[in-house]
């Protein structure tokens, strides 16, 4: 780290404590980002950082509400939860956002149970029934 004046150091610390990012402070003071970062790590360890990135669409309470709807059996899929969330809280999110939130809370999709295949006896019965009703018309079905 190149030696900087105490005036620059104090200015960096005050700008960092006011909530500005390392990049903006380095532009204002005229020193490298690495220098500002090193000073922030040594001098401003308890400073509050601004939250970066896109804000979450669902709060923690909204996520718990979605989980509760599913676990209590009121809703059985993400599309229905989405509609209920829109009605109750006025939050417009996609069904994929709901699915992602449910997955994050430990709920995931389950595989459907496969139906057992037809036995030979039932397959023969079904085929016989189809052959017997092959030439029926609409009038025959309405009786």
Beta strands, then each sheet from edge to edge (+ up, - down):
end
